[in-house]
Amino acid sequence: MIDAEGRIAFKQVGPVTPEIYREKIGPLIERLRRQNPEEPRDIEDDRSNDAVKEDRKLEQK
């Protein structure tokens, strides 16, 4: 699981059992949602404004 900053927040090796989900994954999802309540962002939000502007110029040609 990756957090809003792009860092690994959780890694599970092996099966995800109901117990693991209930005790680890579910609470982590809720905590991450509270930390970053905004909607998921478009990938363009992560790019520099200059790169996005350059792409738009190329699309117009």
C-alpha positions as CSV (number, residue, x, y, z in Angstrom):
1,M,0.0,0.0,0.0
2,I,1.4,3.4,-1.0
3,D,0.5,6.6,0.9
4,A,-0.3,10.0,-0.5
5,E,3.4,11.0,-0.5
6,G,4.3,7.9,-2.6
7,R,5.9,6.1,0.3
8,I,5.3,2.4,1.1
9,A,2.9,2.4,4.0
10,F,2.4,-1.4,4.2
11,K,3.8,-4.5,2.6
12,Q,2.3,-7.9,3.0
13,V,4.3,-11.0,2.1
14,G,1.9,-14.0,1.9
15,P,-1.8,-14.3,1.8
16,V,-4.1,-11.5,3.1
17,T,-6.3,-13.2,5.5
18,P,-9.5,-11.7,7.1
19,E,-7.5,-11.3,10.3
20,I,-4.7,-9.4,8.7
21,Y,-7.1,-7.2,6.8
22,R,-9.1,-6.5,10.0
23,E,-6.1,-5.9,12.3
24,K,-3.6,-4.2,9.9
25,I,-4.9,-3.2,6.5
26,G,-8.3,-1.9,7.4
27,P,-7.1,0.4,10.2
28,L,-4.2,1.6,8.0
29,I,-6.6,2.5,5.2
30,E,-8.7,4.5,7.6
31,R,-5.7,6.3,9.1
32,L,-4.3,7.2,5.7
33,R,-7.7,8.5,4.6
34,R,-7.9,10.8,7.7
35,Q,-4.4,12.1,7.1
36,N,-5.2,12.9,3.4
37,P,-9.0,13.3,3.0
38,E,-8.8,14.8,-0.5
39,E,-9.9,12.9,-3.5
40,P,-7.4,10.8,-5.5
41,R,-5.4,13.1,-7.8
42,D,-4.8,12.8,-11.5
43,I,-1.3,11.9,-12.4
44,E,-0.8,15.3,-14.0
45,D,-1.1,16.8,-10.5
46,D,2.2,15.2,-9.6
47,R,4.1,16.6,-12.6
48,S,5.6,20.1,-12.7
49,N,3.5,22.8,-14.2
50,D,6.1,23.3,-17.0
51,A,5.9,19.7,-18.1
52,V,2.1,19.9,-18.2
53,K,2.2,23.1,-20.2
54,E,4.7,21.7,-22.6
55,D,2.5,18.6,-23.2
56,R,-0.5,20.8,-23.9
57,K,1.5,22.9,-26.4
58,L,2.5,19.7,-28.2
59,E,-1.1,18.5,-28.3
60,Q,-2.3,21.7,-29.9
61,K,0.1,21.3,-32.8
